[in-house]
């Protein structure tokens, strides 16, 4: 398994400094600024690593693995594993979602099963949202972005896995964060969570397969009002 290349990470740190421009602090000030960039990048990498492990802890729990087994794999005690990963999940009631979301979720799960994926990632969510006629499709249309082309693009990013059919499919940390963001948007509008809210939730993450596809498709135009998409992953 290939790890991130250190030279490439150093180049990213140097590039970030170049984008910020000179600060007039001299060579010592520049070194400190680069150190700050390195710390910021390291924090992002740690967050990504934590999300990766959290996702697979969720997979294990859905497949009936005990906290003792999970703790052993993590090199910590059962109690420590529970304290770290047994976070309180937001429980959504059926009435908190628009009816259109049910059809979209069915397409998300179908895409995951067809590709033998034991998880629903942001790419599955985006594909499901753009299958049919709903508020997410109409929102992209209002921005002049054809939903069909975005759906084909995200479909081509789906990879075939080696997982056997699972009774329950785990939602990745990014997809759960997208749902939380969608819920917050819906609360602001005092409406149930719709496909448009989920689309905006995906775009607002700024990370993940779906956010990258949306940023590329928008050509730099904001998907979320007032929020410009990232230039790249």
C-alpha angles and dihedrals in degrees: 000000000000117000124207110283112248093215090053090051091050089051089053091052092050092046092052089053091051092052091052091056129217118320098194093241096122125230095316091050090049092051091051090049090052090049089053090051090050092051091050092050092047090053090052091051091049090050090050091050091049090051090051094053093042090054093054093044086057090049091052093049092050090053092052101258114157125239088244091059092045092048091051091052090049093046093240136100124276090248093051091050091051093047092050102041107021092087120164108263121215108249114217123202119222090245091061090071131069115242090247090067092066092061091046093051090051089056091047092054092043091054091050093049094046090054093044092241118155091204140056108230130181089270091060090047093051092047091051093047092054096048105096135000114304142127093283092056091046092049092055089046090055088057092050092251113134108228093206093061092047090049091051090048094052091043090058089054093058110104128207112248132199098232121127118233109288126207090222127027119212122230110226122238090256093053091050090050089050090053091050090051090048090051091052091051091049091050090053089054092041091232138114118273109274135182090265090058090051091049091052089046090056092048093047092059092073088203136073135053096290094050090051093050092048093048090051093046093049093052091221096316114131116257091188111054109257095006119100114211119245118266091236146331 
